[in-house]
Amino acid sequence: MQVIGLTGGIASGKSTVSYYLMTHGYEVIDADEISRHALEPDTKAFKQVIEHFDVLEKGTINRTKLGDIVFNNKKEKEYLENILHPYIREVIIDRINHSKHSLVFIDVPLLFEAGWDDLCDYTIVVSCQKEIQIQRVLSRDHCSYEQAMARINNQMSLEEKEKRADFIIHNNTNYYDLEKEILKVLKEV
């Protein structure tokens, strides 16, 4: 079995690539989906998060509020990651170990930051030009330019991720071109 790490920056198109892979028969283990489950009521992580962050609303965690806190405060981001990362990594490893596929993708936004590229045979970064990334964040998140830049700058730069990746999928134009980039990389792995 080969494990392929899939990562990218905010609004680079990683989720689109992940969706393409899933809809074309590939197994994709989604760290964000595992993270969302970790923040459901009655989990250990849920209790730790609401004890530290003021984000509880009507019995659930207000994820937008939590995101605003951690995207604007490095210490708070690290605190949240120290709660979530051990759980997410454990679930990813378990799913890899129980997979029946010969090729498994792990979709992890913080693949390099968390050091989880050690789980991978190869890594792919989905990248785009900075101006495109900014416009996508503004459009998708309906936030201010300053908020968009804070979210982008709070992550490892796409340039740094590209240096660390085995393969790069460029997502600067349209879905048709993105699909060509995906297919080119799939031939290599």
N, CA, C and O of each residue as an XYZ file, in Angstrom:
756
protein
N       0.847     -1.185      0.000
C       0.000      0.000      0.000
C       0.888      1.242      0.000
O       1.916      1.296      0.674
N       0.458      2.239     -0.777
C       1.119      3.540     -0.762
C       0.205      4.559     -0.109
O      -0.999      4.590     -0.364
N       0.791      5.389      0.735
C       0.055      6.471      1.381
C       0.558      7.774      0.794
O       1.754      8.064      0.811
N      -0.386      8.562      0.268
C      -0.068      9.833     -0.367
C      -0.662     10.954      0.478
O      -1.871     10.996      0.709
N       0.189     11.855      0.934
C      -0.277     13.003      1.688
C      -0.707     14.108      0.741
O       0.016     14.449     -0.195
N      -1.883     14.666      0.985
C      -2.430     15.749      0.170
C      -2.600     16.967      1.065
O      -3.282     16.907      2.088
N      -1.975     18.070      0.673
C      -2.070     19.278      1.477
C      -2.112     20.501      0.572
O      -2.032     20.381     -0.651
N      -2.234     21.652      1.166
C      -2.277     22.916      0.438
C      -2.546     24.019      1.435
O      -2.677     23.766      2.632
N      -2.625     25.221      0.952
C      -2.956     26.345      1.814
C      -4.450     26.600      1.788
O      -5.190     25.992      1.016
N      -4.877     27.509      2.645
C      -6.282     27.901      2.656
C      -6.663     28.396      1.256
O      -5.960     29.214      0.662
N      -7.780     27.888      0.743
C      -8.349     28.303     -0.550
C      -7.451     28.015     -1.749
O      -7.566     28.666     -2.787
N      -6.555     27.034     -1.601
C      -5.698     26.678     -2.738
C      -6.377     25.679     -3.673
O      -5.973     25.528     -4.826
N      -7.405     25.000     -3.177
C      -8.118     24.023     -3.997
C      -7.917     22.588     -3.555
O      -8.294     21.666     -4.278
N      -7.334     22.376     -2.389
C      -7.082     21.029     -1.881
C      -8.378     20.243     -1.729
O      -8.424     19.061     -2.067
N      -9.408     20.869     -1.235
C     -10.688     20.169     -1.055
C     -11.282     19.751     -2.394
O     -11.912     18.698     -2.493
N     -11.087     20.563     -3.415
C     -11.573     20.210     -4.756
C     -10.827     18.990     -5.275
O     -11.434     18.089     -5.854
N      -9.531     18.956     -5.076
C      -8.733     17.799     -5.497
C      -9.147     16.567     -4.704
O      -9.296     15.486     -5.273
N      -9.331     16.716     -3.414
C      -9.759     15.615     -2.569
C     -11.103     15.058     -3.038
O     -11.281     13.842     -3.115
N     -12.034     15.937     -3.348
C     -13.348     15.523     -3.828
C     -13.223     14.786     -5.163
O     -13.884     13.771     -5.382
N     -12.381     15.299     -6.040
C     -12.145     14.630     -7.326
C     -11.668     13.197     -7.083
O     -12.175     12.259     -7.697
N     -10.703     13.033     -6.197
C     -10.161     11.701     -5.919
C     -11.233     10.769     -5.371
O     -11.346      9.622     -5.804
N     -12.017     11.258     -4.422
C     -13.082     10.440     -3.830
C     -14.097     10.009     -4.882
O     -14.520      8.853     -4.910
N     -14.484     10.941     -5.743
C     -15.509     10.625     -6.736
C     -14.968      9.790     -7.890
O     -15.728      9.348     -8.751
N     -13.668      9.576     -7.908
C     -13.059      8.725     -8.926
C     -12.511      7.430     -8.327
O     -11.624      6.798     -8.899
N     -13.047      7.046     -7.171
C     -12.785      5.734     -6.608
C     -11.589      5.598     -5.696
O     -11.268      4.491     -5.264
N     -10.925      6.690     -5.393
C      -9.771      6.617     -4.497
C     -10.227      6.778     -3.052
O     -11.196      7.479     -2.763
N      -9.508      6.114     -2.156
C      -9.800      6.292     -0.735
C      -9.090      7.555     -0.245
O      -7.884      7.718     -0.424
N      -9.865      8.438      0.374
C      -9.322      9.672      0.928
C      -9.714      9.742      2.404
O     -10.895      9.720      2.750
N      -8.712      9.825      3.252
C      -8.937      9.999      4.684
C      -8.812     11.494      4.957
O      -7.753     12.083      4.742
N      -9.892     12.104      5.430
C      -9.991     13.552      5.556
C      -9.772     13.992      7.013
O     -10.611     13.747      7.880
N      -8.632     14.643      7.263
C      -8.314     15.094      8.623
C      -9.329     16.105      9.139
O      -9.634     16.115     10.331
N      -9.862     16.963      8.256
C     -10.859     17.943      8.700
C     -12.138     17.255      9.180
O     -12.749     17.680     10.160
N     -12.536     16.191      8.483
C     -13.734     15.443      8.879
C     -13.504     14.794     10.243
O     -14.397     14.788     11.090
N     -12.311     14.249     10.451
C     -11.968     13.643     11.735
C     -11.956     14.722     12.822
O     -12.426     14.495     13.937
N     -11.417     15.893     12.487
C     -11.366     17.018     13.419
C     -12.772     17.467     13.816
O     -13.035     17.742     14.987
N     -13.677     17.539     12.830
C     -15.066     17.943     13.136
C     -15.694     16.956     14.118
O     -16.386     17.355     15.055
N     -15.448     15.672     13.895
C     -15.991     14.653     14.796
C     -15.409     14.809     16.199
O     -16.106     14.604     17.193
N     -14.137     15.170     16.271
C     -13.487     15.340     17.575
C     -14.118     16.464     18.381
O     -14.026     16.473     19.609
N     -14.762     17.420     17.699
C     -15.376     18.562     18.388
C     -16.874     18.388     18.634
O     -17.567     19.341     18.991
N     -17.365     17.164     18.441
C     -18.768     16.890     18.742
C     -18.952     16.821     20.263
O     -18.029     16.447     20.986
N     -20.150     17.182     20.744
C     -20.405     17.102     22.188
C     -20.106     15.700     22.734
O     -20.269     14.696     22.039
N     -19.678     15.663     23.958
C     -19.386     14.433     24.700
C     -18.074     13.751     24.298
O     -17.820     12.619     24.709
N     -17.235     14.428     23.496
C     -15.893     13.897     23.268
C     -14.938     14.570     24.240
O     -15.230     15.642     24.771
N     -13.807     13.940     24.467
C     -12.785     14.504     25.354
C     -12.310     15.859     24.815
O     -12.138     16.814     25.573
N     -12.102     15.926     23.502
C     -11.618     17.170     22.888
C     -12.638     18.295     23.054
O     -12.266     19.432     23.341
N     -13.922     17.982     22.874
C     -14.990     18.974     23.039
C     -14.898     19.612     24.422
O     -14.945     20.834     24.562
N     -14.768     18.765     25.435
C     -14.711     19.261     26.807
C     -13.494     20.147     27.024
O     -13.590     21.187     27.674
N     -12.347     19.739     26.479
C     -11.121     20.530     26.637
C     -11.249     21.879     25.924
O     -10.801     22.903     26.441
N     -11.860     21.875     24.740
C     -11.993     23.111     23.970
C     -12.909     24.096     24.676
O     -12.563     25.271     24.795
N     -14.071     23.649     25.148
C     -15.002     24.595     25.776
C     -14.519     25.066     27.141
O     -14.936     26.124     27.614
N     -13.637     24.287     27.784
C     -13.053     24.746     29.045
C     -12.068     25.896     28.807
O     -11.896     26.759     29.668
N     -11.429     25.903     27.649
C     -10.398     26.909     27.379
C     -10.910     28.083     26.531
O     -10.569     29.237     26.793
N     -11.719     27.785     25.528
C     -12.189     28.811     24.590
C     -13.651     29.156     24.879
O     -14.443     28.276     25.218
N     -14.003     30.423     24.747
C     -15.381     30.867     24.934
C     -16.131     30.736     23.595
O     -16.408     31.727     22.920
N     -16.449     29.480     23.234
C     -17.052     29.232     21.916
C     -18.299     28.353     21.990
O     -18.814     27.924     20.957
N     -18.782     28.084     23.190
C     -19.965     27.237     23.343
C     -21.229     28.053     23.092
O     -21.461     29.074     23.739
N     -22.039     27.588     22.147
C     -23.316     28.240     21.842
C     -24.375     27.174     21.613
O     -24.252     26.345     20.711
N     -25.399     27.201     22.424
C     -26.514     26.260     22.313
C     -26.038     24.815     22.324
O     -26.541     23.982     21.570
N     -25.073     24.521     23.177
C     -24.609     23.151     23.352
C     -23.582     22.662     22.344
O     -23.130     21.520     22.428
N     -23.207     23.510     21.391
C     -22.204     23.113     20.403
C     -21.117     24.179     20.296
O     -21.274     25.304     20.770
N     -20.037     23.802     19.674
C     -18.930     24.731     19.476
C     -19.210     25.573     18.242
O     -19.498     25.043     17.169
N     -19.125     26.882     18.399
C     -19.242     27.792     17.265
C     -17.892     27.759     16.546
O     -16.930     28.396     16.975
N     -17.840     27.007     15.452
C     -16.580     26.777     14.750
C     -16.049     28.054     14.096
O     -14.836     28.234     13.987
N     -16.932     28.927     13.668
C     -16.491     30.191     13.072
C     -15.774     31.025     14.124
O     -14.704     31.577     13.871
N     -16.368     31.108     15.294
C     -15.758     31.867     16.394
C     -14.416     31.247     16.799
O     -13.438     31.959     17.027
N     -14.381     29.926     16.885
C     -13.143     29.229     17.219
C     -12.077     29.495     16.160
O     -10.917     29.741     16.488
N     -12.476     29.445     14.888
C     -11.548     29.722     13.794
C     -10.980     31.127     13.858
O      -9.787     31.331     13.637
N     -11.835     32.097     14.161
C     -11.371     33.487     14.277
C     -10.337     33.625     15.394
O      -9.365     34.369     15.262
N     -10.555     32.906     16.488
C      -9.615     32.975     17.609
C      -8.263     32.383     17.207
O      -7.224     33.018     17.387
N      -8.281     31.180     16.670
C      -7.008     30.495     16.409
C      -6.282     31.038     15.184
O      -5.057     30.952     15.110
N      -7.008     31.591     14.227
C      -6.340     32.158     13.059
C      -5.660     33.487     13.394
O      -4.816     33.960     12.633
N      -6.020     34.084     14.515
C      -5.454     35.375     14.886
C      -4.554     35.329     16.120
O      -4.088     36.367     16.590
N      -4.312     34.136     16.640
C      -3.499     34.030     17.850
C      -2.717     32.714     17.804
O      -3.287     31.633     17.949
N      -1.423     32.825     17.603
C      -0.574     31.640     17.434
C      -0.602     30.719     18.661
O      -0.634     29.498     18.515
N      -0.591     31.301     19.868
C      -0.615     30.480     21.083
C      -1.915     29.682     21.189
O      -1.912     28.508     21.559
N      -3.027     30.346     20.857
C      -4.322     29.664     20.919
C      -4.417     28.573     19.848
O      -5.000     27.513     20.076
N      -3.845     28.847     18.699
C      -3.816     27.845     17.626
C      -3.044     26.612     18.085
O      -3.486     25.480     17.885
N      -1.887     26.844     18.703
C      -1.075     25.726     19.203
C      -1.818     24.961     20.296
O      -1.737     23.735     20.364
N      -2.537     25.682     21.147
C      -3.302     25.025     22.206
C      -4.349     24.084     21.598
O      -4.482     22.934     22.017
N      -5.081     24.588     20.614
C      -6.103     23.764     19.959
C      -5.464     22.564     19.257
O      -5.969     21.445     19.347
N      -4.360     22.801     18.565
C      -3.680     21.705     17.865
C      -3.204     20.631     18.839
O      -3.243     19.444     18.515
N      -2.755     21.033     20.029
C      -2.310     20.060     21.028
C      -3.461     19.201     21.552
O      -3.243     18.093     22.042
N      -4.668     19.711     21.449
C      -5.848     18.918     21.811
C      -6.217     17.977     20.666
O      -6.446     16.787     20.879
N      -6.271     18.522     19.450
C      -6.818     17.768     18.318
C      -5.832     16.830     17.622
O      -6.210     15.727     17.225
N      -4.590     17.245     17.471
C      -3.653     16.480     16.646
C      -3.425     15.035     17.083
O      -3.431     14.145     16.234
N      -3.225     14.767     18.376
C      -3.014     13.352     18.746
C      -4.205     12.464     18.364
O      -4.025     11.344     17.888
N      -5.401     12.969     18.575
C      -6.601     12.206     18.221
C      -6.695     11.990     16.704
O      -6.933     10.872     16.249
N      -6.509     13.049     15.938
C      -6.629     12.953     14.482
C      -5.582     11.986     13.920
O      -5.907     11.140     13.087
N      -4.339     12.106     14.369
C      -3.277     11.219     13.874
C      -3.611      9.757     14.181
O      -3.433      8.885     13.331
N      -4.088      9.498     15.379
C      -4.439      8.129     15.772
C      -5.524      7.551     14.848
O      -5.432      6.400     14.422
N      -6.536      8.347     14.546
C      -7.615      7.886     13.674
C      -7.090      7.654     12.251
O      -7.447      6.663     11.615
N      -6.251      8.559     11.755
C      -5.684      8.401     10.411
C      -4.890      7.097     10.327
O      -5.069      6.323      9.387
N      -4.028      6.855     11.290
C      -3.215      5.625     11.279
C      -4.110      4.396     11.325
O      -3.862      3.418     10.619
N      -5.143      4.441     12.145
C      -6.074      3.313     12.238
C      -6.765      3.058     10.895
O      -6.901      1.912     10.468
N      -7.199      4.134     10.235
C      -7.876      3.966      8.944
C      -6.913      3.458      7.861
O      -7.297      2.653      7.013
N      -5.674      3.929      7.896
C      -4.672      3.421      6.952
C      -4.479      1.920      7.179
O      -4.477      1.134      6.232
N      -4.319      1.540      8.430
C      -4.065      0.136      8.761
C      -5.226     -0.779      8.394
O      -5.025     -1.969      8.151
N      -6.436     -0.236      8.351
C      -7.605     -1.047      8.016
C      -8.063     -0.888      6.562
O      -9.088     -1.446      6.170
N      -7.319     -0.141      5.777
C      -7.707      0.088      4.390
C      -7.468     -1.158      3.537
O      -6.514     -1.906      3.753
N      -8.334     -1.358      2.589
C      -8.203     -2.466      1.638
C      -7.674     -1.969      0.286
O      -7.525     -2.761     -0.645
N      -7.392     -0.674      0.172
C      -6.922     -0.077     -1.080
C      -5.392     -0.134     -1.167
O      -4.697     -0.170     -0.152
N      -4.900     -0.141     -2.379
C      -3.442     -0.144     -2.566
C      -2.871      1.274     -2.566
O      -1.665      1.473     -2.419
N      -3.756      2.249     -2.732
C      -3.363      3.657     -2.739
C      -4.343      4.419     -1.848
O      -5.547      4.434     -2.105
N      -3.816      5.050     -0.799
C      -4.649      5.787      0.141
C      -4.125      7.216      0.223
O      -2.927      7.442      0.394
N      -5.028      8.167      0.100
C      -4.678      9.581      0.239
C      -5.092     10.047      1.621
O      -6.183      9.728      2.094
N      -4.212     10.807      2.271
C      -4.607     11.460      3.516
C      -4.624     12.965      3.258
O      -3.601     13.564      2.926
N      -5.787     13.552      3.414
C      -6.026     14.974      3.171
C      -5.818     15.699      4.495
O      -6.677     15.674      5.377
N      -4.645     16.352      4.618
C      -4.265     16.978      5.885
C      -3.786     18.409      5.619
O      -2.694     18.595      5.082
N      -4.578     19.419      5.983
C      -4.156     20.798      5.739
C      -2.791     21.140      6.354
O      -2.008     21.879      5.758
N      -2.512     20.605      7.534
C      -1.257     20.910      8.228
C      -0.284     19.726      8.169
O       0.403     19.432      9.147
N      -0.233     19.064      7.038
C       0.592     17.866      6.876
C       2.043     18.104      7.278
O       2.603     17.350      8.074
N       2.650     19.150      6.728
C       4.054     19.432      7.032
C       4.218     20.071      8.414
O       5.147     19.743      9.153
N       3.309     20.981      8.750
C       3.390     21.670     10.037
C       3.316     20.679     11.203
O       4.020     20.830     12.201
N       2.463     19.671     11.065
C       2.286     18.677     12.127
C       3.344     17.572     12.062
O       3.469     16.776     12.992
N       4.098     17.524     10.971
C       5.108     16.488     10.810
C       4.533     15.146     10.394
O       5.173     14.108     10.565
N       3.326     15.169      9.849
C       2.671     13.915      9.490
C       3.058     13.409      8.111
O       2.559     12.375      7.666
N       3.940     14.126      7.435
C       4.445     13.608      6.170
C       5.256     12.336      6.419
O       5.580     11.617      5.474
N       5.588     12.051      7.689
C       6.274     10.798      8.011
C       5.378      9.578      7.782
O       5.868      8.450      7.730
N       4.079      9.798      7.645
C       3.139      8.706      7.364
C       3.053      8.399      5.871
O       2.420      7.422      5.473
N       3.687      9.227      5.047
C       3.448      9.209      3.603
C       4.630      8.662      2.802
O       5.796      8.848      3.151
N       4.275      7.979      1.717
C       5.280      7.580      0.734
C       5.604      8.751     -0.180
O       6.752      8.938     -0.582
N       4.584      9.537     -0.505
C       4.732     10.739     -1.334
C       3.817     11.819     -0.777
O       2.847     11.539     -0.072
N       4.151     13.064     -1.114
C       3.286     14.171     -0.727
C       2.960     15.021     -1.946
O       3.778     15.195     -2.850
N       1.742     15.541     -1.942
C       1.251     16.424     -2.997
C       0.791     17.715     -2.341
O       0.080     17.686     -1.337
N       1.195     18.848     -2.904
C       0.663     20.121     -2.446
C      -0.164     20.722     -3.571
O       0.271     20.769     -4.721
N      -1.366     21.184     -3.225
C      -2.205     21.912     -4.170
C      -1.905     23.383     -3.931
O      -2.064     23.889     -2.820
N      -1.469     24.062     -4.984
C      -0.983     25.429     -4.842
C      -1.643     26.347     -5.854
O      -2.184     25.907     -6.869
N      -1.581     27.620     -5.551
C      -2.074     28.636     -6.488
C      -1.314     29.932     -6.219
O      -0.614     30.059     -5.215
N      -1.463     30.874     -7.116
C      -0.807     32.170     -6.941
C      -1.434     32.898     -5.747
O      -2.625     32.752     -5.470
N      -0.617     33.677     -5.053
C      -1.057     34.355     -3.828
C      -2.285     35.247     -4.069
O      -3.211     35.257     -3.259
N      -2.291     35.995     -5.182
C      -3.433     36.893     -5.464
C      -4.719     36.096     -5.629
O      -5.784     36.524     -5.182
N      -4.618     34.945     -6.267
C      -5.792     34.085     -6.456
C      -6.258     33.549     -5.102
O      -7.456     33.508     -4.824
N      -5.310     33.140     -4.270
C      -5.628     32.631     -2.946
C      -6.367     33.684     -2.123
O      -7.365     33.380     -1.469
N      -5.876     34.912     -2.160
C      -6.514     36.005     -1.405
C      -7.949     36.209     -1.886
O      -8.872     36.302     -1.076
N      -8.134     36.278     -3.204
C      -9.477     36.482     -3.747
C     -10.425     35.342     -3.374
O     -11.597     35.578     -3.081
N      -9.922     34.111     -3.383
C     -10.752     32.964     -3.012
C     -11.164     33.029     -1.546
O     -12.315     32.745     -1.213
N     -10.232     33.400     -0.665
C     -10.565     33.513      0.758
C     -11.619     34.607      0.953
O     -12.599     34.406      1.670
N     -11.415     35.768      0.312
C     -12.372     36.870      0.437
C     -13.759     36.444     -0.026
O     -14.755     36.731      0.638
N     -13.823     35.763     -1.157
C     -15.088     35.342     -1.734
C     -15.749     34.234     -0.916
O     -16.949     34.286     -0.645
N     -14.970     33.245     -0.531
C     -15.501     32.080      0.170
C     -15.914     32.398      1.602
O     -16.984     31.987      2.050
N     -15.060     33.136      2.323
C     -15.287     33.358      3.752
C     -16.016     34.660      4.058
O     -16.361     34.915      5.212
N     -16.256     35.494      3.035
C     -16.942     36.775      3.224
C     -16.324     37.557      4.387
O     -17.016     38.010      5.298
N     -15.004     37.696      4.321
C     -14.287     38.373      5.397
C     -13.561     39.596      4.841
O     -13.555     39.843      3.635
N     -12.962     40.342      5.737
C     -12.202     41.515      5.321
C     -10.853     41.082      4.743
O     -10.422     39.944      4.928
N     -10.214     41.984      4.058
C      -8.888     41.718      3.504
C      -7.912     41.369      4.638
O      -7.096     40.457      4.499
N      -7.998     42.087      5.743
C      -7.115     41.847      6.885
C      -7.348     40.453      7.466
O      -6.392     39.759      7.812
N      -8.618     40.040      7.575
C      -8.919     38.705      8.085
C      -8.394     37.633      7.122
O      -7.850     36.615      7.550
N      -8.562     37.873      5.837
C      -8.068     36.921      4.842
C      -6.555     36.772      4.943
O      -6.032     35.659      4.924
N      -5.862     37.890      5.050
C      -4.401     37.847      5.141
C      -3.946     37.176      6.442
O      -2.945     36.458      6.449
N      -4.664     37.402      7.530
C      -4.318     36.757      8.803
C      -4.441     35.241      8.666
O      -3.590     34.501      9.161
N      -5.486     34.782      8.002
C      -5.681     33.341      7.820
C      -4.592     32.750      6.930
O      -4.073     31.671      7.214
N      -4.251     33.446      5.870
C      -3.209     32.968      4.959
C      -1.852     32.970      5.651
O      -1.102     31.999      5.553
N      -1.535     34.052      6.347
C      -0.217     34.197      6.967
C      -0.039     33.342      8.215
O       1.078     33.180      8.705
N      -1.129     32.799      8.728
C      -1.054     31.953      9.907
C      -0.702     30.510      9.557
O      -0.582     29.662     10.441
N      -0.537     30.236      8.264
C      -0.169     28.907      7.800
C       1.213     28.963      7.161
O       1.706     30.030      6.796
N       1.825     27.791      7.037
C       3.059     27.700      6.275
C       2.764     28.177      4.857
O       1.719     27.851      4.293
N       3.672     28.937      4.291
C       3.431     29.485      2.959
C       3.352     28.365      1.912
O       3.939     27.295      2.072
N       2.617     28.645      0.853
C       2.533     27.676     -0.237
C       3.911     27.434     -0.842
O       4.218     26.318     -1.262
N       4.736     28.465     -0.887
C       6.091     28.313     -1.433
C       6.885     27.299     -0.615
O       7.588     26.458     -1.176
N       6.774     27.379      0.709
C       7.479     26.435      1.580
C       6.915     25.027      1.419
O       7.671     24.055      1.393
N       5.601     24.911      1.311
C       4.995     23.593      1.112
C       5.444     22.995     -0.217
O       5.702     21.795     -0.307
N       5.538     23.831     -1.246
C       5.991     23.342     -2.551
C       7.407     22.774     -2.450
O       7.704     21.749     -3.063
N       8.279     23.425     -1.688
C       9.658     22.949     -1.525
C       9.700     21.570     -0.881
O      10.582     20.765     -1.183
N       8.758     21.300     -0.003
C       8.754     20.041      0.741
C       8.017     18.915      0.020
O       8.225     17.742      0.330
N       7.171     19.258     -0.926
C       6.307     18.264     -1.572
C       7.042     17.483     -2.665
O       7.984     17.978     -3.283
N       6.586     16.263     -2.879
C       7.086     15.458     -3.997
C       6.434     15.882     -5.307
O       7.063     15.837     -6.364
N       5.170     16.295     -5.232
C       4.426     16.719     -6.415
C       3.648     17.993     -6.109
O       3.231     18.222     -4.973
N       3.459     18.817     -7.135
C       2.685     20.050     -6.994
C       1.563     20.025     -8.020
O       1.792     19.767     -9.202
N       0.361     20.294     -7.563
C      -0.789     20.476     -8.453
C      -1.092     21.968     -8.452
O      -1.441     22.540     -7.420
N      -0.955     22.591     -9.612
C      -1.219     24.029     -9.732
C      -2.702     24.246    -10.019
O      -3.275     23.609    -10.903
N      -3.308     25.147     -9.267
C      -4.740     25.419     -9.402
C      -4.957     26.921     -9.563
O      -5.483     27.591     -8.674
N      -4.540     27.429    -10.715
C      -4.621     28.871    -10.960
C      -5.719     29.272    -11.941
O      -6.037     30.456    -12.053
N      -6.293     28.325    -12.641
C      -7.231     28.723    -13.696
C      -8.609     28.126    -13.483
O      -9.419     28.693    -12.750
N      -8.890     26.997    -14.109
C     -10.240     26.453    -14.072
C     -10.221     24.961    -13.742
O      -9.157     24.355    -13.613
N     -11.401     24.386    -13.610
C     -11.509     22.983    -13.206
C     -10.913     22.055    -14.259
O     -10.297     21.047    -13.912
N     -11.083     22.375    -15.520
C     -10.546     21.542    -16.603
C      -9.024     21.442    -16.481
O      -8.464     20.351    -16.581
N      -8.363     22.564    -16.267
C      -6.903     22.558    -16.110
C      -6.488     21.855    -14.823
O      -5.464     21.174    -14.783
N      -7.283     22.022    -13.776
C      -6.999     21.344    -12.511
C      -7.062     19.829    -12.701
O      -6.203     19.100    -12.203
N      -8.060     19.367    -13.407
C      -8.193     17.922    -13.659
C      -6.975     17.390    -14.418
O      -6.497     16.296    -14.118
N      -6.472     18.135    -15.384
C      -5.269     17.718    -16.115
C      -4.080     17.603    -15.167
O      -3.286     16.667    -15.268
N      -3.960     18.554    -14.248
C      -2.875     18.519    -13.260
C      -3.000     17.282    -12.352
O      -2.006     16.623    -12.047
N      -4.216     16.986    -11.935
C      -4.457     15.820    -11.072
C      -4.065     14.546    -11.798
O      -3.361     13.701    -11.245
N      -4.519     14.407    -13.034
C      -4.240     13.185    -13.796
C      -2.753     13.006    -14.046
O      -2.245     11.885    -14.048
N      -2.058     14.118    -14.257
C      -0.608     14.059    -14.469
C       0.085     13.480    -13.222
O       0.977     12.639    -13.334
N      -0.331     13.935    -12.051
C       0.271     13.441    -10.799
C      -0.140     11.984    -10.540
O       0.682     11.184    -10.092
N      -1.384     11.637    -10.815
C      -1.828     10.263    -10.578
C      -1.016      9.252    -11.408
O      -0.788      8.127    -10.965
N      -0.594      9.649    -12.581
C       0.244      8.762    -13.415
C       1.597      8.503    -12.752
O       2.202      7.449    -12.948
N       2.058      9.463    -11.975
C       3.368      9.349    -11.331
C       3.336      8.505    -10.057
O       4.312      7.827     -9.733
N       2.221      8.548     -9.339
C       2.160      7.816     -8.072
C       1.632      6.412     -8.303
O       1.506      5.637     -7.355
